Amino acid sequence: MTLLESLKEYTTVVADTGDIEAIARHRPQDATTNPSLLFHAAQMPAYQHLVEEAAGLAAGRGGSREGMAEEFIDRLFVSFGCEILKVIPGRVSTEVAASLSFDIAGTIAKAHKLIGLYQAKGISRERILIKIASTWEGIRAAEQLEQEGIHCNLTLLFSFAQAVGCAEAGVTLISPFVGRIYDWYKKERGGAEIPPDQDPGVASVTRIYNYYKKFGYKTQVMGASFRNVNQIVCLAGADLLTISPELLDQLEQTAGVVEPELDTEHAKASMGELLHLDEKTFRWMHNEDAMATEKLAEGIRKFNADARHLQEYALARVTAKVA
């Protein structure tokens, strides 16, 4: 048995990539995408037909170059999402632009647009997760979308306050970033590697998982942003784990058996009090976590920079079509 086969006995494995061939190879349940992954996948010859289709539809829409570029990106996300759904049995996460991270109405409108494009291609909203940054505004947008039956994946999650807020909002799942938390603490400690049993990213996800299961929240925990196989193995038993193709390859090429480190019964016996966070308490509690405030801001900036690269690519493609 391989580590990947063993892991799948306890945890839903999700592929973190836009490369459809890699997804098909590893046979995950779900898949996640983001602008950076889509930008790289769009350069691959195998997916040029999807790029051409999105560019043609966007150019046919007319209007400003910026409007056509936005349409191209939306169409490209949905086209890749539809192709991904052909090779997985579960759901695909499609991301709302990071520039909308503090815009409740804008996030809701973009989610409606994406769901509408999927439905026009015959894809049920049950197979789509709208991926939104875990800001206060993002959580509020997700709360409303969930009430409409649109499921959300709250990303860029670093603090316990964010996790509590998402659970209270009734979001479908959260994506706490294990590797980025690890990176911050590693830098704070002068660059020395942190032993697996002291990994702060693993500890953060474990705490959130235990809190959710102890108090009966339905929101699922999907560990994300892994730096090594040890971090993945240490979170076996989590609801889901989203893993890059490189680490999936390592898991698939390594013989061994994974034991569940997280389980509901241990979680119910864990310490902790039930919290209720209004906006003021949420913002203060999140602000008190230096790592989380820095990494959330940095993550939004980075995701937005990735989106700008995709937008420049989109402008070039739609301009060529119009010309």
C-alpha positions in Angstrom: 0.0 0.0 0.0 1.2 3.5 -0.7 0.9 6.5 1.6 -1.6 8.1 -0.8 -3.8 4.9 -0.8 -3.7 4.8 3.0 -4.4 8.5 3.4 -7.5 8.1 1.3 -9.0 5.7 3.8 -9.3 8.5 6.4 -9.3 11.8 4.5 -10.8 13.1 1.2 -7.9 13.9 -1.0 -8.2 17.1 -3.2 -5.8 18.0 -6.0 -4.5 21.6 -5.9 -3.8 22.3 -9.6 -5.2 23.4 -12.9 -3.5 20.6 -14.7 -6.3 18.3 -15.7 -3.9 15.5 -16.7 -2.3 15.6 -13.3 -5.8 15.5 -11.6 -6.8 12.4 -13.7 -3.5 10.7 -12.9 -4.0 11.0 -9.1 -7.8 10.3 -9.0 -8.7 12.8 -6.2 -12.3 13.3 -5.0 -12.2 17.1 -5.5 -9.9 19.8 -7.0 -9.1 23.4 -6.3 -7.8 26.1 -8.6 -6.6 29.7 -8.3 -5.5 32.4 -10.8 -1.8 31.4 -10.6 -2.6 27.7 -11.3 -4.9 28.7 -14.2 -2.3 31.0 -15.7 0.2 28.3 -15.8 -2.2 25.7 -17.1 -3.4 28.1 -19.8 0.2 28.1 -21.2 0.1 24.4 -21.8 -0.6 23.3 -25.4 -3.1 20.7 -24.2 -5.5 23.4 -23.0 -5.2 25.9 -25.8 -8.7 25.0 -27.0 -10.1 26.2 -23.7 -8.2 29.4 -23.9 -9.4 30.0 -27.5 -13.0 29.3 -26.5 -12.9 31.7 -23.6 -11.2 34.4 -25.7 -13.8 34.1 -28.5 -16.7 34.3 -26.1 -15.2 37.3 -24.3 -14.5 39.1 -27.6 -18.0 38.5 -28.8 -19.3 40.2 -25.7 -17.9 43.5 -26.8 -17.5 46.5 -24.6 -14.2 47.8 -23.1 -11.0 45.8 -23.2 -11.1 45.6 -19.4 -14.7 44.2 -19.5 -13.7 41.6 -22.1 -10.7 40.6 -20.1 -12.8 40.1 -17.0 -15.3 38.0 -19.1 -12.3 36.0 -20.5 -11.1 35.2 -16.9 -14.6 34.2 -15.8 -15.1 32.0 -18.8 -11.6 30.4 -18.5 -12.2 29.5 -14.8 -15.5 27.9 -15.7 -14.1 26.1 -18.8 -11.3 24.6 -16.7 -13.7 23.8 -13.9 -16.0 21.9 -16.3 -13.0 19.9 -17.7 -11.8 19.1 -14.2 -15.3 17.9 -13.3 -15.1 15.4 -16.1 -12.3 13.5 -14.3 -13.3 13.8 -10.7 -16.4 12.6 -8.9 -16.7 15.5 -6.5 -16.4 19.3 -6.5 -14.2 22.0 -8.0 -13.3 25.2 -6.2 -13.5 28.3 -8.3 -12.0 31.5 -6.9 -13.5 35.0 -6.6 -10.9 37.7 -7.4 -8.8 38.8 -4.5 -9.6 42.4 -5.3 -13.1 41.7 -4.0 -11.8 40.5 -0.6 -13.4 43.5 1.2 -16.4 43.9 -1.0 -19.5 41.9 0.2 -21.8 42.9 -2.7 -19.1 42.5 -5.3 -18.2 39.0 -4.0 -21.8 37.9 -4.1 -22.3 39.3 -7.6 -19.2 37.4 -8.9 -20.3 34.2 -7.2 -23.7 34.5 -8.9 -22.0 35.1 -12.2 -19.7 32.0 -11.9 -22.6 29.8 -10.8 -24.7 31.0 -13.7 -21.9 30.2 -16.2 -21.5 26.7 -14.7 -25.3 26.1 -14.9 -25.3 27.3 -18.5 -22.9 24.4 -19.2 -25.1 21.9 -17.3 -23.1 21.8 -14.1 -25.1 21.8 -10.8 -24.2 24.2 -8.1 -23.7 21.2 -5.8 -20.5 20.4 -7.6 -19.1 24.0 -7.3 -17.4 25.6 -4.3 -17.0 29.4 -4.6 -13.6 30.2 -3.1 -13.5 33.4 -1.1 -10.8 35.1 1.2 -11.6 34.7 4.9 -11.9 38.4 5.6 -14.9 39.6 7.7 -16.5 40.8 4.5 -15.7 37.5 2.7 -17.3 35.6 5.6 -20.4 37.7 5.4 -20.7 37.2 1.7 -20.3 33.5 2.1 -23.0 33.4 4.8 -25.5 34.9 2.4 -24.4 32.7 -0.5 -24.8 29.6 1.7 -28.3 30.6 2.5 -29.0 30.7 -1.2 -27.6 27.2 -1.6 -24.3 28.3 -3.1 -21.5 26.4 -1.3 -18.3 28.2 -0.3 -14.6 27.4 0.3 -13.1 30.1 2.6 -9.4 30.4 1.8 -6.4 32.4 3.2 -7.3 31.2 6.6 -4.6 31.7 9.3 -6.3 32.6 12.6 -8.6 30.9 15.0 -10.9 33.9 14.8 -11.3 33.3 11.0 -12.1 29.7 11.7 -14.7 30.5 14.3 -16.3 33.2 12.1 -16.6 30.8 9.2 -18.2 28.1 11.4 -20.7 30.5 12.7 -21.5 31.7 9.2 -22.3 28.1 8.2 -19.8 27.9 5.3 -19.3 24.5 3.6 -15.5 24.3 4.2 -12.4 26.2 5.1 -8.8 26.0 3.8 -6.3 26.8 6.6 -2.9 27.3 5.1 -0.5 25.0 6.9 2.7 25.8 4.9 2.4 29.6 5.0 1.9 29.4 8.8 5.0 27.2 9.0 6.9 29.7 6.8 6.2 32.6 9.1 7.3 30.8 12.3 10.3 29.4 10.6 11.4 32.9 9.6 10.7 34.2 13.1 13.0 31.5 14.5 15.9 32.5 12.3 15.2 30.1 9.4 15.7 26.8 11.4 13.6 23.9 10.4 10.8 23.1 12.9 10.3 19.5 14.0 7.1 17.8 12.7 5.7 17.4 16.2 6.1 21.2 16.8 4.8 22.3 13.4 2.6 25.4 14.0 0.7 25.0 10.8 -0.3 21.4 11.8 -1.1 22.6 15.3 -3.4 25.3 13.9 -5.4 22.9 11.8 -5.6 20.4 14.6 -7.0 23.0 17.0 -9.7 24.1 14.4 -10.6 20.5 13.6 -11.1 19.7 17.3 -13.2 22.9 17.9 -15.5 22.1 15.0 -16.1 18.5 16.0 -16.4 19.3 19.7 -19.2 21.8 19.1 -20.9 20.0 16.2 -20.2 22.5 13.4 -20.9 21.1 9.9 -18.1 23.2 8.3 -15.4 20.9 6.9 -11.7 21.5 7.5 -9.5 21.2 4.4 -5.8 21.6 5.2 -3.9 23.4 2.4 -0.6 24.9 1.3 1.7 22.0 2.3 5.5 22.2 2.3 6.3 18.5 2.8 4.7 15.0 3.2 5.2 15.1 7.0 2.7 17.9 7.3 0.1 15.9 5.3 0.7 12.7 7.3 0.3 14.6 10.6 -3.1 15.7 9.5 -4.5 12.4 8.4 -8.1 12.1 9.5 -8.9 15.7 8.6 -12.1 16.1 6.5 -10.1 17.0 3.4 -6.5 17.8 2.4 -5.7 19.7 -0.8 -2.3 18.7 -2.1 -0.1 19.7 -5.0 0.7 17.2 -7.8 4.4 17.1 -6.6 3.4 16.0 -3.1 0.8 13.7 -4.5 3.5 12.0 -6.5 5.7 11.6 -3.4 2.8 10.1 -1.5 2.0 7.7 -4.4 5.6 6.6 -4.7 6.2 5.9 -1.0 5.1 2.6 0.5 3.6 2.8 3.9 0.6 3.1 6.1 -0.9 6.3 7.5 -2.5 6.3 10.9 -5.3 8.9 11.6 -4.0 11.7 13.7 -7.3 13.5 13.9 -10.6 11.9 14.8 -14.0 13.0 16.1 -13.9 11.2 19.4 -10.6 12.7 20.5 -11.9 16.1 19.3 -15.0 15.9 21.4 -12.8 15.3 24.5 -10.5 18.3 23.7 -10.3 21.5 25.7 -11.9 24.7 24.6 -14.9 27.0 25.1 -17.6 27.9 22.6 -17.0 31.3 21.1 -19.4 33.8 19.5 -17.8 36.6 17.5 -19.3 39.9 16.5 -17.4 42.1 14.1 -15.5 44.0 16.7 -14.5 40.8 18.6 -13.5 39.1 15.3 -11.3 42.0 14.2 -9.6 42.3 17.6 -9.0 38.6 18.0 -7.6 38.3 14.5 -5.5 41.4 14.9 -3.9 40.0 18.1 -2.4 37.2 16.0 0.6 38.8 14.3 1.2 35.8 12.0 -2.4 35.8 10.8 -2.7 39.5 10.1 0.6 39.5 8.1 -0.2 36.3 6.2 -3.7 37.3 5.3 -2.7 40.7 4.0 0.3 39.2 2.1 -1.9 36.4 0.7 -4.5 38.8 -0.6 -1.7 40.9 -2.2 -0.2 37.8 -3.8 -3.4 36.4 -5.1 -4.2 39.8 -6.5 -0.8 40.0 -8.2 -1.4 36.5 -9.7 -4.8 37.7 -10.9 -3.2 40.7 -12.6 -0.8 38.4 -14.5 -3.9 36.5 -15.7 -5.6 39.8 -16.6 -2.6 40.9 -18.7 -2.7 37.5 -20.4 -6.5 38.0 -20.9 -6.1 41.5 -22.4 -3.6 40.1 -24.9 -5.8 37.2 -25.9 -9.1 39.2 -26.3 -7.2 42.1 -28.1 -5.9 39.6 -30.6 -9.4 38.2 -31.1 -10.9 41.6 -31.7 -8.2 42.6 -34.1 
